[in-house]
Amino acid sequence: MGVDTTKHDDGRAKIRNITPGSPAESAGLDRDDIIYAVDSRAVDSDAFAKEITAHKPGDTVRVTVLRLGEFKDFSVALKANPNPTYTLKPMEHATDQQKAIYNSWLGIKQ
C-alpha cells in the first residue's frame, strides 16, 4: 500500500509517511490521515495492518480516514512490494568463515 503508520492517541492507525509513487499516494491518502475503516470494517492500528496483509496484490480496498475533521473514502489498488525482503538465518554445517560473517551481520563479537 505504501504507508508508514503510527498508533494515534485513540489507538487507530495514523499515517506518518507515504511512499512516493505508491498506491496510497495515487489514491490520495495523505500524511496525518487517521484510518477508521477498511472495506467498511472499523479498524484500530493492529487490525489495519492485519486487514491490509490479508489482501493480495491486485485487490482494491476502500479506506475510510478522518482528515481535518471530515471523513473521506479512498479506493486503493494494492500492488506487490517492489522492495526485496531478505532473511538472515544460520546455515547447517557452516564453516568458521561463514559463522564469522553471520555473527558480524548480527553484531556478535567473539
C-alpha positions in Angstrom: 0.0 0.0 0.0 2.9 2.3 0.7 2.1 3.8 4.1 4.0 4.0 7.3 1.7 4.3 10.2 2.0 5.1 13.9 -0.6 4.5 16.7 -2.7 7.6 17.2 -3.9 8.6 20.7 -7.2 6.8 20.2 -5.4 3.5 19.1 -6.2 4.0 15.4 -3.5 4.0 12.7 -2.3 7.4 11.8 -0.4 7.8 8.5 3.1 9.0 9.3 4.6 8.8 5.8 3.6 7.8 2.3 6.0 6.2 -0.2 6.2 8.4 -3.3 4.6 6.6 -6.3 2.8 4.1 -4.0 -0.8 3.0 -4.3 -1.6 5.1 -1.2 -0.2 8.3 -2.9 -2.1 7.5 -6.1 -5.3 7.1 -4.3 -5.0 10.4 -2.5 -4.2 9.4 1.1 -2.1 12.0 3.0 0.2 12.3 6.0 -1.7 12.7 9.3 -4.8 10.9 7.9 -6.3 8.8 10.7 -7.6 5.4 9.4 -11.0 4.5 10.7 -12.1 1.6 8.4 -11.0 -0.8 5.7 -13.8 -2.0 3.4 -16.4 -0.6 5.9 -15.0 -2.5 8.9 -13.8 -0.4 11.7 -10.1 -1.0 12.5 -7.6 0.0 15.1 -3.8 0.2 14.4 -3.2 -3.5 14.8 -6.4 -4.5 12.8 -5.4 -2.2 10.0 -2.1 -3.9 9.4 -3.8 -7.4 9.6 -6.6 -6.3 7.2 -4.1 -5.0 4.6 -1.8 -8.0 4.7 -4.9 -10.3 4.3 -5.3 -8.9 0.8 -3.1 -9.7 -2.2 -1.6 -7.5 -4.9 -4.3 -6.5 -7.4 -7.1 -6.2 -4.8 -8.7 -2.9 -4.3 -9.6 -1.8 -0.7 -11.7 1.1 0.4 -10.0 3.0 3.2 -12.0 5.5 5.3 -9.9 8.2 7.0 -10.5 11.2 9.2 -8.8 14.3 7.6 -9.2 17.7 9.2 -12.4 16.7 11.0 -14.0 15.2 7.9 -14.5 11.5 6.9 -13.2 10.6 3.4 -13.2 7.4 1.5 -10.4 6.3 -0.8 -10.1 3.3 -3.1 -6.6 1.9 -3.0 -5.4 -0.7 -5.6 -2.8 -2.8 -3.8 0.5 -3.7 -5.5 3.3 -6.0 -4.7 6.1 -4.5 -2.6 8.8 -3.5 -5.1 11.5 -3.8 -2.3 13.0 -7.2 -1.9 12.9 -8.8 1.6 15.8 -10.8 2.9 16.0 -13.3 5.8 19.2 -14.0 7.6 19.5 -17.4 9.2 22.3 -19.7 10.2 23.4 -22.5 7.9 23.8 -26.1 8.9 27.4 -27.2 9.0 28.7 -23.7 8.4 32.4 -23.1 8.1 34.2 -20.9 10.6 34.3 -18.1 8.0 30.6 -18.4 7.3 29.9 -18.3 11.1 32.0 -15.2 11.4 30.2 -13.5 8.6 26.8 -14.4 10.1 27.9 -13.1 13.5 29.2 -9.9 12.0 25.8 -9.2 10.4 24.1 -9.7 13.8 26.7 -7.6 15.6 28.0 -10.5 17.7 31.6 -10.1 18.6 33.7 -13.1 19.6 
